[in-house]
Amino acid sequence: MRDRHLHERLFSTMRQARLEIFQWLTYYNARRRYSAISYLSPIEFEQHHQRERRITLAA
């Protein structure tokens, strides 16, 4: 599991720690699928919402 990876990891430098934590946060907040939004990632959900909005405005 990806989140356990960070908890069990020892980083050799602060730069390495920051990079890996940033990558994990990007995954967790942007690409991870959420059950509350029909198992879409936040990015997919936002894109779908924007498409629906454009269709509504065009009609």
PDBQT receptor file of N, H, CA, C and O in Angstrom, charges set to zero:
ATOM      1  N   MET A   1       0.853  -1.180   0.000  1.00  0.00    +0.000 N 
ATOM      2  CA  MET A   1       0.000   0.000   0.000  1.00  0.00    +0.000 C 
ATOM      3  C   MET A   1       0.897   1.240   0.000  1.00  0.00    +0.000 C 
ATOM      4  O   MET A   1       1.895   1.293   0.718  1.00  0.00    +0.000 OA
ATOM      5  N   ARG A   2       0.544   2.198  -0.781  1.00  0.00    +0.000 N 
ATOM      6  H   ARG A   2      -0.267   2.155  -1.364  1.00  0.00    +0.000 HD
ATOM      7  CA  ARG A   2       1.412   3.354  -0.978  1.00  0.00    +0.000 C 
ATOM      8  C   ARG A   2       1.580   4.206   0.281  1.00  0.00    +0.000 C 
ATOM      9  O   ARG A   2       2.683   4.688   0.540  1.00  0.00    +0.000 OA
ATOM     10  N   ASP A   3       0.529   4.405   1.067  1.00  0.00    +0.000 N 
ATOM     11  H   ASP A   3      -0.367   4.013   0.857  1.00  0.00    +0.000 HD
ATOM     12  CA  ASP A   3       0.652   5.258   2.241  1.00  0.00    +0.000 C 
ATOM     13  C   ASP A   3       1.537   4.642   3.315  1.00  0.00    +0.000 C 
ATOM     14  O   ASP A   3       2.179   5.379   4.063  1.00  0.00    +0.000 OA
ATOM     15  N   ARG A   4       1.592   3.349   3.414  1.00  0.00    +0.000 N 
ATOM     16  H   ARG A   4       1.070   2.751   2.805  1.00  0.00    +0.000 HD
ATOM     17  CA  ARG A   4       2.484   2.704   4.379  1.00  0.00    +0.000 C 
ATOM     18  C   ARG A   4       3.946   2.900   3.989  1.00  0.00    +0.000 C 
ATOM     19  O   ARG A   4       4.834   2.938   4.841  1.00  0.00    +0.000 OA
ATOM     20  N   HIS A   5       4.163   3.018   2.735  1.00  0.00    +0.000 N 
ATOM     21  H   HIS A   5       3.442   2.986   2.043  1.00  0.00    +0.000 HD
ATOM     22  CA  HIS A   5       5.529   3.208   2.253  1.00  0.00    +0.000 C 
ATOM     23  C   HIS A   5       6.173   4.428   2.927  1.00  0.00    +0.000 C 
ATOM     24  O   HIS A   5       7.332   4.360   3.336  1.00  0.00    +0.000 OA
ATOM     25  N   LEU A   6       5.468   5.496   3.043  1.00  0.00    +0.000 N 
ATOM     26  H   LEU A   6       4.527   5.552   2.710  1.00  0.00    +0.000 HD
ATOM     27  CA  LEU A   6       6.032   6.699   3.648  1.00  0.00    +0.000 C 
ATOM     28  C   LEU A   6       6.256   6.529   5.147  1.00  0.00    +0.000 C 
ATOM     29  O   LEU A   6       7.241   7.031   5.687  1.00  0.00    +0.000 OA
ATOM     30  N   HIS A   7       5.360   5.835   5.813  1.00  0.00    +0.000 N 
ATOM     31  H   HIS A   7       4.560   5.427   5.374  1.00  0.00    +0.000 HD
ATOM     32  CA  HIS A   7       5.481   5.675   7.254  1.00  0.00    +0.000 C 
ATOM     33  C   HIS A   7       6.649   4.773   7.650  1.00  0.00    +0.000 C 
ATOM     34  O   HIS A   7       7.207   4.921   8.738  1.00  0.00    +0.000 OA
ATOM     35  N   GLU A   8       7.015   3.858   6.788  1.00  0.00    +0.000 N 
ATOM     36  H   GLU A   8       6.563   3.738   5.905  1.00  0.00    +0.000 HD
ATOM     37  CA  GLU A   8       8.097   2.918   7.089  1.00  0.00    +0.000 C 
ATOM     38  C   GLU A   8       9.427   3.341   6.482  1.00  0.00    +0.000 C 
ATOM     39  O   GLU A   8      10.422   2.633   6.638  1.00  0.00    +0.000 OA
ATOM     40  N   ARG A   9       9.466   4.457   5.808  1.00  0.00    +0.000 N 
ATOM     41  H   ARG A   9       8.658   5.032   5.682  1.00  0.00    +0.000 HD
ATOM     42  CA  ARG A   9      10.629   4.874   5.024  1.00  0.00    +0.000 C 
ATOM     43  C   ARG A   9      11.529   5.797   5.821  1.00  0.00    +0.000 C 
ATOM     44  O   ARG A   9      11.068   6.706   6.511  1.00  0.00    +0.000 OA
ATOM     45  N   LEU A  10      12.805   5.547   5.711  1.00  0.00    +0.000 N 
ATOM     46  H   LEU A  10      13.180   4.808   5.151  1.00  0.00    +0.000 HD
ATOM     47  CA  LEU A  10      13.811   6.479   6.222  1.00  0.00    +0.000 C 
ATOM     48  C   LEU A  10      14.418   7.188   5.029  1.00  0.00    +0.000 C 
ATOM     49  O   LEU A  10      14.885   6.545   4.089  1.00  0.00    +0.000 OA
ATOM     50  N   PHE A  11      14.414   8.491   5.062  1.00  0.00    +0.000 N 
ATOM     51  H   PHE A  11      14.034   9.014   5.825  1.00  0.00    +0.000 HD
ATOM     52  CA  PHE A  11      14.940   9.282   3.955  1.00  0.00    +0.000 C 
ATOM     53  C   PHE A  11      16.374   9.683   4.264  1.00  0.00    +0.000 C 
ATOM     54  O   PHE A  11      16.719  10.008   5.400  1.00  0.00    +0.000 OA
ATOM     55  N   SER A  12      17.195   9.654   3.232  1.00  0.00    +0.000 N 
ATOM     56  H   SER A  12      16.915   9.390   2.309  1.00  0.00    +0.000 HD
ATOM     57  CA  SER A  12      18.597  10.004   3.448  1.00  0.00    +0.000 C 
ATOM     58  C   SER A  12      18.831  11.514   3.447  1.00  0.00    +0.000 C 
ATOM     59  O   SER A  12      19.797  11.993   4.040  1.00  0.00    +0.000 OA
ATOM     60  N   THR A  13      17.954  12.260   2.788  1.00  0.00    +0.000 N 
ATOM     61  H   THR A  13      17.169  11.871   2.306  1.00  0.00    +0.000 HD
ATOM     62  CA  THR A  13      18.084  13.722   2.765  1.00  0.00    +0.000 C 
ATOM     63  C   THR A  13      16.705  14.363   2.918  1.00  0.00    +0.000 C 
ATOM     64  O   THR A  13      15.681  13.727   2.669  1.00  0.00    +0.000 OA
ATOM     65  N   MET A  14      16.697  15.604   3.321  1.00  0.00    +0.000 N 
ATOM     66  H   MET A  14      17.529  16.121   3.523  1.00  0.00    +0.000 HD
ATOM     67  CA  MET A  14      15.454  16.365   3.429  1.00  0.00    +0.000 C 
ATOM     68  C   MET A  14      14.835  16.541   2.040  1.00  0.00    +0.000 C 
ATOM     69  O   MET A  14      13.614  16.485   1.892  1.00  0.00    +0.000 OA
ATOM     70  N   ARG A  15      15.661  16.750   1.043  1.00  0.00    +0.000 N 
ATOM     71  H   ARG A  15      16.652  16.796   1.164  1.00  0.00    +0.000 HD
ATOM     72  CA  ARG A  15      15.168  16.920  -0.329  1.00  0.00    +0.000 C 
ATOM     73  C   ARG A  15      14.431  15.661  -0.793  1.00  0.00    +0.000 C 
ATOM     74  O   ARG A  15      13.360  15.752  -1.392  1.00  0.00    +0.000 OA
ATOM     75  N   GLN A  16      14.996  14.508  -0.519  1.00  0.00    +0.000 N 
ATOM     76  H   GLN A  16      15.866  14.434  -0.031  1.00  0.00    +0.000 HD
ATOM     77  CA  GLN A  16      14.363  13.248  -0.892  1.00  0.00    +0.000 C 
ATOM     78  C   GLN A  16      13.028  13.085  -0.162  1.00  0.00    +0.000 C 
ATOM     79  O   GLN A  16      12.042  12.657  -0.761  1.00  0.00    +0.000 OA
ATOM     80  N   ALA A  17      12.995  13.418   1.102  1.00  0.00    +0.000 N 
ATOM     81  H   ALA A  17      13.797  13.765   1.589  1.00  0.00    +0.000 HD
ATOM     82  CA  ALA A  17      11.761  13.322   1.882  1.00  0.00    +0.000 C 
ATOM     83  C   ALA A  17      10.690  14.238   1.302  1.00  0.00    +0.000 C 
ATOM     84  O   ALA A  17       9.549  13.817   1.113  1.00  0.00    +0.000 OA
ATOM     85  N   ARG A  18      11.046  15.471   1.022  1.00  0.00    +0.000 N 
ATOM     86  H   ARG A  18      11.973  15.812   1.176  1.00  0.00    +0.000 HD
ATOM     87  CA  ARG A  18      10.083  16.421   0.471  1.00  0.00    +0.000 C 
ATOM     88  C   ARG A  18       9.544  15.967  -0.876  1.00  0.00    +0.000 C 
ATOM     89  O   ARG A  18       8.345  16.072  -1.134  1.00  0.00    +0.000 OA
ATOM     90  N   LEU A  19      10.421  15.461  -1.735  1.00  0.00    +0.000 N 
ATOM     91  H   LEU A  19      11.395  15.376  -1.526  1.00  0.00    +0.000 HD
ATOM     92  CA  LEU A  19      10.004  15.006  -3.050  1.00  0.00    +0.000 C 
ATOM     93  C   LEU A  19       9.028  13.835  -2.939  1.00  0.00    +0.000 C 
ATOM     94  O   LEU A  19       7.983  13.833  -3.589  1.00  0.00    +0.000 OA
ATOM     95  N   GLU A  20       9.363  12.852  -2.128  1.00  0.00    +0.000 N 
ATOM     96  H   GLU A  20      10.212  12.853  -1.600  1.00  0.00    +0.000 HD
ATOM     97  CA  GLU A  20       8.498  11.676  -2.010  1.00  0.00    +0.000 C 
ATOM     98  C   GLU A  20       7.172  12.014  -1.325  1.00  0.00    +0.000 C 
ATOM     99  O   GLU A  20       6.130  11.463  -1.683  1.00  0.00    +0.000 OA
ATOM    100  N   ILE A  21       7.207  12.902  -0.360  1.00  0.00    +0.000 N 
ATOM    101  H   ILE A  21       8.053  13.349  -0.069  1.00  0.00    +0.000 HD
ATOM    102  CA  ILE A  21       5.963  13.317   0.297  1.00  0.00    +0.000 C 
ATOM    103  C   ILE A  21       5.097  14.111  -0.682  1.00  0.00    +0.000 C 
ATOM    104  O   ILE A  21       3.879  13.931  -0.712  1.00  0.00    +0.000 OA
ATOM    105  N   PHE A  22       5.704  14.978  -1.475  1.00  0.00    +0.000 N 
ATOM    106  H   PHE A  22       6.693  15.124  -1.450  1.00  0.00    +0.000 HD
ATOM    107  CA  PHE A  22       4.963  15.724  -2.492  1.00  0.00    +0.000 C 
ATOM    108  C   PHE A  22       4.316  14.770  -3.492  1.00  0.00    +0.000 C 
ATOM    109  O   PHE A  22       3.155  14.948  -3.862  1.00  0.00    +0.000 OA
ATOM    110  N   GLN A  23       5.064  13.757  -3.931  1.00  0.00    +0.000 N 
ATOM    111  H   GLN A  23       6.007  13.612  -3.631  1.00  0.00    +0.000 HD
ATOM    112  CA  GLN A  23       4.524  12.780  -4.881  1.00  0.00    +0.000 C 
ATOM    113  C   GLN A  23       3.351  12.020  -4.264  1.00  0.00    +0.000 C 
ATOM    114  O   GLN A  23       2.346  11.777  -4.933  1.00  0.00    +0.000 OA
ATOM    115  N   TRP A  24       3.477  11.650  -3.007  1.00  0.00    +0.000 N 
ATOM    116  H   TRP A  24       4.293  11.848  -2.464  1.00  0.00    +0.000 HD
ATOM    117  CA  TRP A  24       2.402  10.927  -2.332  1.00  0.00    +0.000 C 
ATOM    118  C   TRP A  24       1.164  11.816  -2.187  1.00  0.00    +0.000 C 
ATOM    119  O   TRP A  24       0.045  11.365  -2.428  1.00  0.00    +0.000 OA
ATOM    120  N   LEU A  25       1.361  13.064  -1.800  1.00  0.00    +0.000 N 
ATOM    121  H   LEU A  25       2.271  13.430  -1.604  1.00  0.00    +0.000 HD
ATOM    122  CA  LEU A  25       0.234  13.982  -1.661  1.00  0.00    +0.000 C 
ATOM    123  C   LEU A  25      -0.458  14.237  -2.996  1.00  0.00    +0.000 C 
ATOM    124  O   LEU A  25      -1.683  14.344  -3.056  1.00  0.00    +0.000 OA
ATOM    125  N   THR A  26       0.323  14.333  -4.052  1.00  0.00    +0.000 N 
ATOM    126  H   THR A  26       1.318  14.246  -4.003  1.00  0.00    +0.000 HD
ATOM    127  CA  THR A  26      -0.244  14.507  -5.387  1.00  0.00    +0.000 C 
ATOM    128  C   THR A  26      -1.124  13.318  -5.737  1.00  0.00    +0.000 C 
ATOM    129  O   THR A  26      -2.240  13.481  -6.229  1.00  0.00    +0.000 OA
ATOM    130  N   TYR A  27      -0.612  12.123  -5.478  1.00  0.00    +0.000 N 
ATOM    131  H   TYR A  27       0.295  11.991  -5.078  1.00  0.00    +0.000 HD
ATOM    132  CA  TYR A  27      -1.409  10.920  -5.724  1.00  0.00    +0.000 C 
ATOM    133  C   TYR A  27      -2.667  10.931  -4.858  1.00  0.00    +0.000 C 
ATOM    134  O   TYR A  27      -3.772  10.721  -5.358  1.00  0.00    +0.000 OA
ATOM    135  N   TYR A  28      -2.499  11.173  -3.579  1.00  0.00    +0.000 N 
ATOM    136  H   TYR A  28      -1.602  11.344  -3.173  1.00  0.00    +0.000 HD
ATOM    137  CA  TYR A  28      -3.610  11.078  -2.630  1.00  0.00    +0.000 C 
ATOM    138  C   TYR A  28      -4.693  12.104  -2.924  1.00  0.00    +0.000 C 
ATOM    139  O   TYR A  28      -5.880  11.778  -2.881  1.00  0.00    +0.000 OA
ATOM    140  N   ASN A  29      -4.312  13.316  -3.216  1.00  0.00    +0.000 N 
ATOM    141  H   ASN A  29      -3.348  13.581  -3.252  1.00  0.00    +0.000 HD
ATOM    142  CA  ASN A  29      -5.280  14.397  -3.403  1.00  0.00    +0.000 C 
ATOM    143  C   ASN A  29      -5.779  14.562  -4.833  1.00  0.00    +0.000 C 
ATOM    144  O   ASN A  29      -6.853  15.123  -5.046  1.00  0.00    +0.000 OA
ATOM    145  N   ALA A  30      -5.023  14.085  -5.812  1.00  0.00    +0.000 N 
ATOM    146  H   ALA A  30      -4.150  13.629  -5.639  1.00  0.00    +0.000 HD
ATOM    147  CA  ALA A  30      -5.406  14.349  -7.200  1.00  0.00    +0.000 C 
ATOM    148  C   ALA A  30      -5.791  13.101  -7.988  1.00  0.00    +0.000 C 
ATOM    149  O   ALA A  30      -6.674  13.161  -8.844  1.00  0.00    +0.000 OA
ATOM    150  N   ARG A  31      -5.152  11.994  -7.717  1.00  0.00    +0.000 N 
ATOM    151  H   ARG A  31      -4.435  11.945  -7.022  1.00  0.00    +0.000 HD
ATOM    152  CA  ARG A  31      -5.390  10.824  -8.573  1.00  0.00    +0.000 C 
ATOM    153  C   ARG A  31      -6.112   9.678  -7.892  1.00  0.00    +0.000 C 
ATOM    154  O   ARG A  31      -6.679   8.820  -8.569  1.00  0.00    +0.000 OA
ATOM    155  N   ARG A  32      -6.103   9.644  -6.580  1.00  0.00    +0.000 N 
ATOM    156  H   ARG A  32      -5.643  10.341  -6.030  1.00  0.00    +0.000 HD
ATOM    157  CA  ARG A  32      -6.767   8.546  -5.875  1.00  0.00    +0.000 C 
ATOM    158  C   ARG A  32      -8.266   8.614  -6.111  1.00  0.00    +0.000 C 
ATOM    159  O   ARG A  32      -8.853   9.696  -6.105  1.00  0.00    +0.000 OA
ATOM    160  N   ARG A  33      -8.879   7.469  -6.317  1.00  0.00    +0.000 N 
ATOM    161  H   ARG A  33      -8.402   6.590  -6.322  1.00  0.00    +0.000 HD
ATOM    162  CA  ARG A  33     -10.316   7.420  -6.578  1.00  0.00    +0.000 C 
ATOM    163  C   ARG A  33     -11.089   7.437  -5.263  1.00  0.00    +0.000 C 
ATOM    164  O   ARG A  33     -10.710   6.775  -4.296  1.00  0.00    +0.000 OA
ATOM    165  N   TYR A  34     -12.166   8.197  -5.243  1.00  0.00    +0.000 N 
ATOM    166  H   TYR A  34     -12.473   8.735  -6.028  1.00  0.00    +0.000 HD
ATOM    167  CA  TYR A  34     -12.978   8.372  -4.041  1.00  0.00    +0.000 C 
ATOM    168  C   TYR A  34     -14.352   7.768  -4.238  1.00  0.00    +0.000 C 
ATOM    169  O   TYR A  34     -14.995   8.010  -5.259  1.00  0.00    +0.000 OA
ATOM    170  N   SER A  35     -14.808   6.987  -3.278  1.00  0.00    +0.000 N 
ATOM    171  H   SER A  35     -14.286   6.791  -2.448  1.00  0.00    +0.000 HD
ATOM    172  CA  SER A  35     -16.137   6.381  -3.381  1.00  0.00    +0.000 C 
ATOM    173  C   SER A  35     -17.238   7.442  -3.351  1.00  0.00    +0.000 C 
ATOM    174  O   SER A  35     -18.281   7.262  -3.979  1.00  0.00    +0.000 OA
ATOM    175  N   ALA A  36     -17.024   8.523  -2.643  1.00  0.00    +0.000 N 
ATOM    176  H   ALA A  36     -16.176   8.669  -2.133  1.00  0.00    +0.000 HD
ATOM    177  CA  ALA A  36     -18.041   9.570  -2.512  1.00  0.00    +0.000 C 
ATOM    178  C   ALA A  36     -18.339  10.284  -3.835  1.00  0.00    +0.000 C 
ATOM    179  O   ALA A  36     -19.386  10.916  -3.977  1.00  0.00    +0.000 OA
ATOM    180  N   ILE A  37     -17.434  10.188  -4.786  1.00  0.00    +0.000 N 
ATOM    181  H   ILE A  37     -16.583   9.675  -4.671  1.00  0.00    +0.000 HD
ATOM    182  CA  ILE A  37     -17.653  10.836  -6.087  1.00  0.00    +0.000 C 
ATOM    183  C   ILE A  37     -17.615   9.786  -7.206  1.00  0.00    +0.000 C 
ATOM    184  O   ILE A  37     -16.982   9.973  -8.246  1.00  0.00    +0.000 OA
ATOM    185  N   SER A  38     -18.310   8.687  -6.953  1.00  0.00    +0.000 N 
ATOM    186  H   SER A  38     -18.824   8.535  -6.109  1.00  0.00    +0.000 HD
ATOM    187  CA  SER A  38     -18.492   7.621  -7.952  1.00  0.00    +0.000 C 
ATOM    188  C   SER A  38     -17.181   6.990  -8.410  1.00  0.00    +0.000 C 
ATOM    189  O   SER A  38     -17.029   6.625  -9.576  1.00  0.00    +0.000 OA
ATOM    190  N   TYR A  39     -16.256   6.868  -7.499  1.00  0.00    +0.000 N 
ATOM    191  H   TYR A  39     -16.379   7.164  -6.552  1.00  0.00    +0.000 HD
ATOM    192  CA  TYR A  39     -14.959   6.241  -7.764  1.00  0.00    +0.000 C 
ATOM    193  C   TYR A  39     -14.186   6.932  -8.887  1.00  0.00    +0.000 C 
ATOM    194  O   TYR A  39     -13.503   6.289  -9.685  1.00  0.00    +0.000 OA
ATOM    195  N   LEU A  40     -14.311   8.230  -8.925  1.00  0.00    +0.000 N 
ATOM    196  H   LEU A  40     -14.866   8.752  -8.277  1.00  0.00    +0.000 HD
ATOM    197  CA  LEU A  40     -13.506   9.043  -9.835  1.00  0.00    +0.000 C 
ATOM    198  C   LEU A  40     -12.399   9.698  -9.025  1.00  0.00    +0.000 C 
ATOM    199  O   LEU A  40     -12.523   9.874  -7.814  1.00  0.00    +0.000 OA
ATOM    200  N   SER A  41     -11.330  10.053  -9.695  1.00  0.00    +0.000 N 
ATOM    201  H   SER A  41     -11.229   9.909 -10.679  1.00  0.00    +0.000 HD
ATOM    202  CA  SER A  41     -10.319  10.863  -9.027  1.00  0.00    +0.000 C 
ATOM    203  C   SER A  41     -10.845  12.293  -8.980  1.00  0.00    +0.000 C 
ATOM    204  O   SER A  41     -11.725  12.644  -9.767  1.00  0.00    +0.000 OA
ATOM    205  N   PRO A  42     -10.336  13.120  -8.087  1.00  0.00    +0.000 N 
ATOM    206  CA  PRO A  42     -10.788  14.517  -8.062  1.00  0.00    +0.000 C 
ATOM    207  C   PRO A  42     -10.604  15.222  -9.413  1.00  0.00    +0.000 C 
ATOM    208  O   PRO A  42     -11.439  16.040  -9.801  1.00  0.00    +0.000 OA
ATOM    209  N   ILE A  43      -9.537  14.914 -10.116  1.00  0.00    +0.000 N 
ATOM    210  H   ILE A  43      -8.860  14.250  -9.801  1.00  0.00    +0.000 HD
ATOM    211  CA  ILE A  43      -9.309  15.536 -11.425  1.00  0.00    +0.000 C 
ATOM    212  C   ILE A  43     -10.389  15.095 -12.413  1.00  0.00    +0.000 C 
ATOM    213  O   ILE A  43     -10.939  15.923 -13.139  1.00  0.00    +0.000 OA
ATOM    214  N   GLU A  44     -10.696  13.792 -12.443  1.00  0.00    +0.000 N 
ATOM    215  H   GLU A  44     -10.249  13.119 -11.853  1.00  0.00    +0.000 HD
ATOM    216  CA  GLU A  44     -11.737  13.298 -13.342  1.00  0.00    +0.000 C 
ATOM    217  C   GLU A  44     -13.098  13.902 -12.991  1.00  0.00    +0.000 C 
ATOM    218  O   GLU A  44     -13.865  14.279 -13.876  1.00  0.00    +0.000 OA
ATOM    219  N   PHE A  45     -13.385  13.989 -11.701  1.00  0.00    +0.000 N 
ATOM    220  H   PHE A  45     -12.761  13.682 -10.982  1.00  0.00    +0.000 HD
ATOM    221  CA  PHE A  45     -14.649  14.564 -11.252  1.00  0.00    +0.000 C 
ATOM    222  C   PHE A  45     -14.770  16.022 -11.703  1.00  0.00    +0.000 C 
ATOM    223  O   PHE A  45     -15.817  16.436 -12.200  1.00  0.00    +0.000 OA
ATOM    224  N   GLU A  46     -13.715  16.784 -11.532  1.00  0.00    +0.000 N 
ATOM    225  H   GLU A  46     -12.864  16.447 -11.128  1.00  0.00    +0.000 HD
ATOM    226  CA  GLU A  46     -13.718  18.193 -11.925  1.00  0.00    +0.000 C 
ATOM    227  C   GLU A  46     -13.891  18.330 -13.438  1.00  0.00    +0.000 C 
ATOM    228  O   GLU A  46     -14.650  19.184 -13.896  1.00  0.00    +0.000 OA
ATOM    229  N   GLN A  47     -13.197  17.498 -14.219  1.00  0.00    +0.000 N 
ATOM    230  H   GLN A  47     -12.581  16.803 -13.847  1.00  0.00    +0.000 HD
ATOM    231  CA  GLN A  47     -13.339  17.549 -15.674  1.00  0.00    +0.000 C 
ATOM    232  C   GLN A  47     -14.765  17.225 -16.090  1.00  0.00    +0.000 C 
ATOM    233  O   GLN A  47     -15.321  17.890 -16.964  1.00  0.00    +0.000 OA
ATOM    234  N   HIS A  48     -15.359  16.219 -15.480  1.00  0.00    +0.000 N 
ATOM    235  H   HIS A  48     -14.907  15.679 -14.770  1.00  0.00    +0.000 HD
ATOM    236  CA  HIS A  48     -16.735  15.840 -15.782  1.00  0.00    +0.000 C 
ATOM    237  C   HIS A  48     -17.686  16.987 -15.426  1.00  0.00    +0.000 C 
ATOM    238  O   HIS A  48     -18.584  17.320 -16.200  1.00  0.00    +0.000 OA
ATOM    239  N   HIS A  49     -17.483  17.579 -14.266  1.00  0.00    +0.000 N 
ATOM    240  H   HIS A  49     -16.754  17.309 -13.637  1.00  0.00    +0.000 HD
ATOM    241  CA  HIS A  49     -18.320  18.694 -13.823  1.00  0.00    +0.000 C 
ATOM    242  C   HIS A  49     -18.213  19.874 -14.798  1.00  0.00    +0.000 C 
ATOM    243  O   HIS A  49     -19.223  20.490 -15.137  1.00  0.00    +0.000 OA
ATOM    244  N   GLN A  50     -17.006  20.185 -15.242  1.00  0.00    +0.000 N 
ATOM    245  H   GLN A  50     -16.186  19.684 -14.966  1.00  0.00    +0.000 HD
ATOM    246  CA  GLN A  50     -16.820  21.293 -16.185  1.00  0.00    +0.000 C 
ATOM    247  C   GLN A  50     -17.500  21.006 -17.519  1.00  0.00    +0.000 C 
ATOM    248  O   GLN A  50     -18.109  21.903 -18.101  1.00  0.00    +0.000 OA
ATOM    249  N   ARG A  51     -17.407  19.762 -18.018  1.00  0.00    +0.000 N 
ATOM    250  H   ARG A  51     -16.912  19.033 -17.545  1.00  0.00    +0.000 HD
ATOM    251  CA  ARG A  51     -18.085  19.382 -19.262  1.00  0.00    +0.000 C 
ATOM    252  C   ARG A  51     -19.598  19.536 -19.129  1.00  0.00    +0.000 C 
ATOM    253  O   ARG A  51     -20.260  20.076 -20.015  1.00  0.00    +0.000 OA
ATOM    254  N   GLU A  52     -20.127  19.056 -18.017  1.00  0.00    +0.000 N 
ATOM    255  H   GLU A  52     -19.589  18.617 -17.298  1.00  0.00    +0.000 HD
ATOM    256  CA  GLU A  52     -21.582  19.157 -17.785  1.00  0.00    +0.000 C 
ATOM    257  C   GLU A  52     -22.011  20.621 -17.729  1.00  0.00    +0.000 C 
ATOM    258  O   GLU A  52     -23.059  20.991 -18.258  1.00  0.00    +0.000 OA
ATOM    259  N   ARG A  53     -21.203  21.438 -17.093  1.00  0.00    +0.000 N 
ATOM    260  H   ARG A  53     -20.351  21.138 -16.664  1.00  0.00    +0.000 HD
ATOM    261  CA  ARG A  53     -21.513  22.866 -16.979  1.00  0.00    +0.000 C 
ATOM    262  C   ARG A  53     -21.530  23.539 -18.348  1.00  0.00    +0.000 C 
ATOM    263  O   ARG A  53     -22.412  24.348 -18.639  1.00  0.00    +0.000 OA
ATOM    264  N   ARG A  54     -20.536  23.196 -19.199  1.00  0.00    +0.000 N 
ATOM    265  H   ARG A  54     -19.819  22.540 -18.963  1.00  0.00    +0.000 HD
ATOM    266  CA  ARG A  54     -20.495  23.777 -20.545  1.00  0.00    +0.000 C 
ATOM    267  C   ARG A  54     -21.704  23.367 -21.370  1.00  0.00    +0.000 C 
ATOM    268  O   ARG A  54     -22.267  24.177 -22.106  1.00  0.00    +0.000 OA
ATOM    269  N   ILE A  55     -22.100  22.108 -21.244  1.00  0.00    +0.000 N 
ATOM    270  H   ILE A  55     -21.643  21.450 -20.646  1.00  0.00    +0.000 HD
ATOM    271  CA  ILE A  55     -23.277  21.612 -21.975  1.00  0.00    +0.000 C 
ATOM    272  C   ILE A  55     -24.522  22.358 -21.515  1.00  0.00    +0.000 C 
ATOM    273  O   ILE A  55     -25.346  22.744 -22.344  1.00  0.00    +0.000 OA
ATOM    274  N   THR A  56     -24.675  22.567 -20.216  1.00  0.00    +0.000 N 
ATOM    275  H   THR A  56     -24.005  22.253 -19.543  1.00  0.00    +0.000 HD
ATOM    276  CA  THR A  56     -25.829  23.262 -19.658  1.00  0.00    +0.000 C 
ATOM    277  C   THR A  56     -25.860  24.714 -20.131  1.00  0.00    +0.000 C 
ATOM    278  O   THR A  56     -26.919  25.233 -20.486  1.00  0.00    +0.000 OA
ATOM    279  N   LEU A  57     -24.692  25.368 -20.135  1.00  0.00    +0.000 N 
ATOM    280  H   LEU A  57     -23.832  24.946 -19.847  1.00  0.00    +0.000 HD
ATOM    281  CA  LEU A  57     -24.635  26.760 -20.565  1.00  0.00    +0.000 C 
ATOM    282  C   LEU A  57     -24.926  26.900 -22.067  1.00  0.00    +0.000 C 
ATOM    283  O   LEU A  57     -25.499  27.899 -22.501  1.00  0.00    +0.000 OA
ATOM    284  N   ALA A  58     -24.528  25.894 -22.852  1.00  0.00    +0.000 N 
ATOM    285  H   ALA A  58     -24.062  25.083 -22.499  1.00  0.00    +0.000 HD
ATOM    286  CA  ALA A  58     -24.744  25.939 -24.288  1.00  0.00    +0.000 C 
ATOM    287  C   ALA A  58     -26.201  25.703 -24.664  1.00  0.00    +0.000 C 
ATOM    288  O   ALA A  58     -26.656  26.146 -25.719  1.00  0.00    +0.000 OA
ATOM    289  N   ALA A  59     -26.914  25.018 -23.817  1.00  0.00    +0.000 N 
ATOM    290  H   ALA A  59     -26.545  24.658 -22.960  1.00  0.00    +0.000 HD
ATOM    291  CA  ALA A  59     -28.325  24.665 -24.127  1.00  0.00    +0.000 C 
ATOM    292  C   ALA A  59     -29.286  25.774 -23.888  1.00  0.00    +0.000 C 
ATOM    293  O   ALA A  59     -30.486  25.608 -24.107  1.00  0.00    +0.000 OA
TER     294      ALA A  59
